[in-house]
């Protein structure tokens, strides 16, 4: 079965050693995280049978933490395994639009990701809106984090209602992929995915063994075409995230949609047989 990981990053040591990730390092029991070679990322994908990883850039108020051109270099090394997801400078909307256009038209990226907690700005802030319009024109999804933050930053921008609901109402053509499930506002996230045809959820940062019961029920039923697999690698490996998947009670159709088909449709990925 094909597997697509929709939320991962190949980070540099500089990225991982950001002070805001101190809490994640404590959870992992590591005081220092060395640079991770790209071969290790591909190896982690191979171990779990992940065919394609959507590898993202990171941009915050402090600048590019993982630059789009770095991501492009990763994709060039493994064009059959990696696809780029752009990130841009939210503080400079027109520069951001031009950079997004460059990433998609010249570098072949397949989406845009902005992390609201990194900026301290919920997704209905005016600075996102030119980017939403450009995502629609470029036919790419907008990806963001929902729910609480593990890093040492405020969680408020991750509340699905009202912030993400405003976006869905004002941009009905925009495909939105909300990562990290949405805890502790899981019901809000499920309700938005049920209410709006353009809103999807990815399971990054959660192992299958930690999916809440109400979320699993959604995956098995009305949300069968609305949920996709993600890891948040290197925080979690694909193998760790897939442990316990067979115990969730997903039938073969639901499992294939979750692991591959939903992502292929939303990100417009063509899988070679």
BATORGU-729226 format. One record per residue (C-alpha): residue number from 1; x, y, z. Coordinates in Angstrom, 3 decimals. Layout:
<rs>
{pos:NUM; x:X; y:Y; z:Z};
...
</rs>
This chain:
<rs>
{pos:1; x:0.000; y:0.000; z:0.000};
{pos:2; x:1.311; y:3.450; z:-0.941};
{pos:3; x:1.872; y:5.868; z:1.947};
{pos:4; x:2.208; y:9.654; z:1.727};
{pos:5; x:3.472; y:11.661; z:4.700};
{pos:6; x:1.912; y:15.107; z:4.365};
{pos:7; x:3.721; y:16.821; z:7.274};
{pos:8; x:7.439; y:16.372; z:7.673};
{pos:9; x:10.544; y:18.469; z:7.554};
{pos:10; x:14.173; y:17.641; z:7.008};
{pos:11; x:15.617; y:19.980; z:9.626};
{pos:12; x:19.043; y:21.386; z:10.111};
{pos:13; x:20.629; y:21.379; z:13.556};
{pos:14; x:20.109; y:25.148; z:13.647};
{pos:15; x:16.358; y:24.607; z:13.260};
{pos:16; x:16.141; y:21.892; z:15.904};
{pos:17; x:18.147; y:23.867; z:18.439};
{pos:18; x:15.764; y:26.833; z:18.421};
{pos:19; x:14.923; y:27.783; z:22.062};
{pos:20; x:11.193; y:27.394; z:21.389};
{pos:21; x:11.778; y:23.650; z:20.934};
{pos:22; x:13.204; y:23.193; z:24.451};
{pos:23; x:9.974; y:21.538; z:25.566};
{pos:24; x:10.137; y:19.019; z:22.716};
{pos:25; x:13.742; y:18.189; z:23.581};
{pos:26; x:12.711; y:17.546; z:27.181};
{pos:27; x:9.921; y:15.240; z:26.043};
{pos:28; x:12.411; y:13.401; z:23.834};
{pos:29; x:14.964; y:13.215; z:26.654};
{pos:30; x:17.637; y:14.935; z:24.558};
{pos:31; x:19.739; y:17.923; z:25.556};
{pos:32; x:21.337; y:18.253; z:22.140};
{pos:33; x:20.132; y:17.196; z:18.711};
{pos:34; x:22.767; y:16.851; z:15.991};
{pos:35; x:22.313; y:17.567; z:12.319};
{pos:36; x:20.318; y:14.864; z:10.569};
{pos:37; x:21.664; y:13.726; z:7.181};
{pos:38; x:19.150; y:13.557; z:4.368};
{pos:39; x:19.907; y:9.848; z:4.022};
{pos:40; x:18.529; y:9.318; z:7.539};
{pos:41; x:15.243; y:10.963; z:6.574};
{pos:42; x:14.911; y:8.767; z:3.493};
{pos:43; x:15.870; y:5.769; z:5.617};
{pos:44; x:13.097; y:6.537; z:8.107};
{pos:45; x:10.629; y:6.693; z:5.212};
{pos:46; x:11.912; y:3.384; z:3.835};
{pos:47; x:11.584; y:1.681; z:7.212};
{pos:48; x:7.857; y:2.413; z:7.304};
{pos:49; x:7.138; y:2.063; z:3.587};
{pos:50; x:6.458; y:5.772; z:3.040};
{pos:51; x:6.610; y:6.364; z:-0.692};
{pos:52; x:6.376; y:10.172; z:-0.760};
{pos:53; x:7.148; y:12.778; z:1.885};
{pos:54; x:5.898; y:16.348; z:1.640};
{pos:55; x:8.914; y:18.119; z:3.085};
{pos:56; x:8.343; y:21.683; z:4.249};
{pos:57; x:10.230; y:24.901; z:4.641};
{pos:58; x:9.812; y:26.993; z:7.795};
{pos:59; x:9.574; y:30.767; z:8.011};
{pos:60; x:8.884; y:32.854; z:11.107};
{pos:61; x:9.363; y:36.413; z:12.359};
{pos:62; x:13.037; y:35.587; z:12.903};
{pos:63; x:13.461; y:34.724; z:9.229};
{pos:64; x:13.813; y:31.487; z:7.296};
{pos:65; x:14.427; y:28.574; z:9.669};
{pos:66; x:14.462; y:26.109; z:6.762};
{pos:67; x:14.680; y:28.017; z:3.481};
{pos:68; x:12.629; y:27.137; z:0.420};
{pos:69; x:15.824; y:26.716; z:-1.583};
{pos:70; x:17.114; y:24.233; z:1.000};
{pos:71; x:13.928; y:22.219; z:0.551};
{pos:72; x:14.332; y:22.433; z:-3.220};
{pos:73; x:17.828; y:20.961; z:-2.885};
{pos:74; x:16.413; y:18.032; z:-0.870};
{pos:75; x:13.817; y:17.388; z:-3.555};
{pos:76; x:16.442; y:17.487; z:-6.308};
{pos:77; x:18.379; y:14.750; z:-4.515};
{pos:78; x:15.316; y:12.514; z:-4.197};
{pos:79; x:12.747; y:13.685; z:-6.775};
{pos:80; x:10.801; y:10.412; z:-6.642};
{pos:81; x:10.488; y:10.490; z:-2.856};
{pos:82; x:10.153; y:14.119; z:-1.768};
{pos:83; x:7.854; y:16.998; z:-2.741};
{pos:84; x:8.326; y:20.545; z:-1.504};
{pos:85; x:5.961; y:22.576; z:0.642};
{pos:86; x:6.712; y:26.303; z:0.726};
{pos:87; x:6.798; y:28.722; z:3.622};
{pos:88; x:7.008; y:32.507; z:3.304};
{pos:89; x:7.413; y:35.757; z:5.213};
{pos:90; x:3.951; y:36.628; z:6.494};
{pos:91; x:5.105; y:40.120; z:7.503};
{pos:92; x:5.699; y:41.068; z:3.837};
{pos:93; x:2.572; y:39.925; z:1.988};
{pos:94; x:3.578; y:40.900; z:-1.547};
{pos:95; x:7.058; y:39.465; z:-1.157};
{pos:96; x:5.378; y:36.377; z:0.242};
{pos:97; x:3.050; y:36.058; z:-2.743};
{pos:98; x:5.942; y:36.387; z:-5.182};
{pos:99; x:8.000; y:33.822; z:-3.284};
{pos:100; x:5.093; y:31.393; z:-3.193};
{pos:101; x:4.603; y:31.830; z:-6.933};
{pos:102; x:8.304; y:31.142; z:-7.495};
{pos:103; x:8.202; y:28.023; z:-5.334};
{pos:104; x:5.263; y:26.543; z:-7.214};
{pos:105; x:6.008; y:27.629; z:-10.782};
{pos:106; x:9.795; y:27.314; z:-10.767};
{pos:107; x:10.559; y:24.793; z:-8.024};
{pos:108; x:7.483; y:22.580; z:-8.408};
{pos:109; x:6.286; y:22.830; z:-4.794};
{pos:110; x:2.867; y:21.390; z:-3.989};
{pos:111; x:1.539; y:23.544; z:-1.156};
{pos:112; x:2.071; y:26.353; z:1.336};
{pos:113; x:2.472; y:25.945; z:5.063};
{pos:114; x:2.267; y:28.740; z:7.628};
{pos:115; x:2.469; y:27.846; z:11.328};
{pos:116; x:0.178; y:30.316; z:13.157};
{pos:117; x:1.747; y:29.908; z:16.614};
{pos:118; x:5.149; y:30.768; z:15.167};
{pos:119; x:3.796; y:34.173; z:14.145};
{pos:120; x:1.345; y:34.645; z:17.005};
{pos:121; x:-1.311; y:35.340; z:14.366};
{pos:122; x:-4.459; y:33.233; z:13.845};
{pos:123; x:-5.256; y:32.238; z:10.257};
{pos:124; x:-7.984; y:34.873; z:9.833};
{pos:125; x:-5.444; y:37.684; z:10.228};
{pos:126; x:-5.385; y:40.033; z:7.217};
{pos:127; x:-1.755; y:39.182; z:6.437};
{pos:128; x:-2.691; y:35.673; z:5.312};
{pos:129; x:-5.363; y:36.753; z:2.862};
{pos:130; x:-3.225; y:37.579; z:-0.210};
{pos:131; x:-1.651; y:34.145; z:0.186};
{pos:132; x:-5.018; y:32.421; z:0.286};
{pos:133; x:-5.968; y:34.080; z:-2.975};
{pos:134; x:-2.673; y:33.009; z:-4.546};
{pos:135; x:-3.088; y:29.418; z:-3.318};
{pos:136; x:-6.441; y:29.292; z:-5.092};
{pos:137; x:-4.936; y:30.679; z:-8.296};
{pos:138; x:-2.031; y:28.201; z:-8.127};
{pos:139; x:-4.381; y:25.300; z:-7.245};
{pos:140; x:-2.405; y:24.291; z:-4.150};
{pos:141; x:-3.568; y:23.641; z:-0.579};
{pos:142; x:-2.841; y:25.827; z:2.415};
{pos:143; x:-1.445; y:23.865; z:5.361};
{pos:144; x:-1.367; y:24.978; z:8.991};
{pos:145; x:-1.190; y:23.668; z:12.543};
{pos:146; x:-4.289; y:23.447; z:14.718};
{pos:147; x:-4.590; y:22.685; z:18.419};
{pos:148; x:-2.201; y:23.319; z:21.268};
{pos:149; x:1.520; y:23.883; z:20.772};
{pos:150; x:4.243; y:21.591; z:21.987};
{pos:151; x:6.881; y:24.317; z:21.543};
{pos:152; x:7.071; y:27.130; z:24.064};
{pos:153; x:4.619; y:29.418; z:22.251};
{pos:154; x:1.000; y:30.391; z:22.815};
{pos:155; x:-1.671; y:27.927; z:21.672};
{pos:156; x:-4.473; y:30.432; z:21.020};
{pos:157; x:-3.827; y:30.859; z:17.247};
{pos:158; x:-4.450; y:27.123; z:16.887};
{pos:159; x:-8.124; y:27.237; z:17.891};
{pos:160; x:-10.164; y:25.999; z:14.908};
{pos:161; x:-13.293; y:28.002; z:15.821};
{pos:162; x:-13.617; y:30.887; z:15.119};
{pos:163; x:-10.316; y:31.528; z:13.317};
{pos:164; x:-10.180; y:28.749; z:10.731};
{pos:165; x:-13.945; y:28.840; z:10.304};
{pos:166; x:-13.689; y:32.476; z:9.186};
{pos:167; x:-11.167; y:31.461; z:6.522};
{pos:168; x:-13.357; y:28.630; z:5.230};
{pos:169; x:-16.368; y:30.931; z:4.991};
{pos:170; x:-14.490; y:33.676; z:3.155};
{pos:171; x:-12.431; y:31.432; z:0.839};
{pos:172; x:-14.683; y:28.508; z:-0.157};
{pos:173; x:-12.337; y:27.559; z:-3.019};
{pos:174; x:-9.289; y:27.215; z:-0.749};
{pos:175; x:-8.207; y:23.684; z:0.146};
{pos:176; x:-7.047; y:23.666; z:3.784};
{pos:177; x:-5.062; y:20.888; z:5.467};
{pos:178; x:-5.090; y:21.296; z:9.250};
{pos:179; x:-2.253; y:19.414; z:10.925};
{pos:180; x:-1.849; y:17.943; z:14.418};
{pos:181; x:-5.510; y:16.855; z:14.805};
{pos:182; x:-6.580; y:19.897; z:16.848};
{pos:183; x:-6.382; y:18.711; z:20.465};
{pos:184; x:-7.784; y:19.900; z:22.833};
{pos:185; x:-10.331; y:21.273; z:20.340};
{pos:186; x:-10.843; y:18.011; z:18.465};
{pos:187; x:-14.633; y:18.341; z:18.282};
{pos:188; x:-14.239; y:21.810; z:16.777};
{pos:189; x:-11.886; y:20.438; z:14.125};
{pos:190; x:-14.149; y:17.519; z:13.301};
{pos:191; x:-17.142; y:19.844; z:13.002};
{pos:192; x:-15.272; y:22.110; z:10.583};
{pos:193; x:-14.172; y:19.155; z:8.447};
{pos:194; x:-17.783; y:17.963; z:8.322};
{pos:195; x:-19.172; y:21.435; z:7.618};
{pos:196; x:-16.796; y:22.533; z:4.865};
{pos:197; x:-15.901; y:20.414; z:1.816};
{pos:198; x:-12.536; y:22.174; z:1.515};
{pos:199; x:-11.193; y:21.417; z:5.023};
{pos:200; x:-9.091; y:18.337; z:5.764};
{pos:201; x:-7.180; y:17.081; z:8.807};
{pos:202; x:-3.783; y:15.426; z:9.012};
{pos:203; x:-2.606; y:13.319; z:11.940};
{pos:204; x:0.942; y:14.674; z:12.244};
{pos:205; x:2.511; y:14.698; z:15.726};
{pos:206; x:0.271; y:11.808; z:16.823};
{pos:207; x:0.862; y:8.086; z:16.860};
{pos:208; x:-2.084; y:5.945; z:15.804};
{pos:209; x:-2.198; y:4.593; z:19.345};
{pos:210; x:-2.937; y:8.125; z:20.600};
{pos:211; x:-5.778; y:9.020; z:18.243};
{pos:212; x:-8.800; y:9.991; z:20.373};
{pos:213; x:-11.784; y:7.655; z:20.103};
{pos:214; x:-14.058; y:10.296; z:18.588};
{pos:215; x:-11.445; y:11.011; z:15.932};
{pos:216; x:-11.100; y:7.321; z:15.026};
{pos:217; x:-14.884; y:7.107; z:14.725};
{pos:218; x:-14.768; y:10.075; z:12.339};
{pos:219; x:-12.055; y:8.370; z:10.254};
{pos:220; x:-14.173; y:5.219; z:9.999};
{pos:221; x:-17.343; y:7.052; z:9.024};
{pos:222; x:-18.175; y:10.510; z:7.713};
{pos:223; x:-14.544; y:11.594; z:7.710};
{pos:224; x:-13.275; y:8.736; z:5.567};
{pos:225; x:-12.232; y:11.170; z:2.811};
{pos:226; x:-11.176; y:14.020; z:5.103};
{pos:227; x:-8.186; y:12.653; z:7.071};
{pos:228; x:-4.629; y:12.010; z:5.874};
{pos:229; x:-1.442; y:10.612; z:7.347};
{pos:230; x:1.330; y:12.850; z:8.670};
{pos:231; x:4.187; y:12.419; z:11.117};
{pos:232; x:5.850; y:15.738; z:11.980};
{pos:233; x:9.178; y:13.961; z:11.401};
{pos:234; x:11.736; y:14.128; z:12.981};
{pos:235; x:9.633; y:14.648; z:16.127};
{pos:236; x:8.098; y:11.239; z:15.349};
{pos:237; x:9.202; y:8.671; z:12.802};
{pos:238; x:6.753; y:7.202; z:10.305};
{pos:239; x:7.210; y:3.751; z:11.854};
{pos:240; x:6.240; y:5.066; z:15.295};
{pos:241; x:3.195; y:6.870; z:13.904};
{pos:242; x:1.949; y:3.741; z:12.125};
{pos:243; x:2.204; y:1.470; z:15.155};
{pos:244; x:-1.263; y:0.343; z:16.183};
{pos:245; x:-2.939; y:1.388; z:12.925};
{pos:246; x:-4.376; y:-2.082; z:12.370};
{pos:247; x:-6.108; y:-1.901; z:15.748};
{pos:248; x:-8.196; y:1.153; z:14.781};
{pos:249; x:-10.786; y:-0.883; z:12.917};
{pos:250; x:-10.372; y:0.864; z:9.575};
{pos:251; x:-11.496; y:-1.188; z:6.605};
{pos:252; x:-9.252; y:-1.477; z:3.552};
{pos:253; x:-10.883; y:1.474; z:1.800};
{pos:254; x:-10.581; y:3.771; z:4.809};
{pos:255; x:-6.967; y:2.752; z:5.353};
{pos:256; x:-6.004; y:3.423; z:1.715};
{pos:257; x:-7.745; y:6.804; z:1.746};
{pos:258; x:-6.041; y:7.789; z:4.993};
{pos:259; x:-2.544; y:6.674; z:4.025};
{pos:260; x:-2.466; y:7.792; z:0.411};
{pos:261; x:-5.502; y:8.584; z:-1.708};
{pos:262; x:-6.811; y:11.634; z:0.160};
{pos:263; x:-3.388; y:13.266; z:0.117};
{pos:264; x:-2.806; y:12.459; z:-3.549};
{pos:265; x:-6.065; y:14.189; z:-4.459};
{pos:266; x:-5.654; y:17.257; z:-2.244};
{pos:267; x:-2.001; y:17.874; z:-3.202};
{pos:268; x:-2.510; y:16.867; z:-6.854};
{pos:269; x:0.101; y:14.106; z:-6.730};
{pos:270; x:0.386; y:11.616; z:-9.564};
{pos:271; x:1.647; y:8.270; z:-8.325};
{pos:272; x:3.470; y:6.071; z:-10.791};
{pos:273; x:2.500; y:2.429; z:-10.643};
</rs>
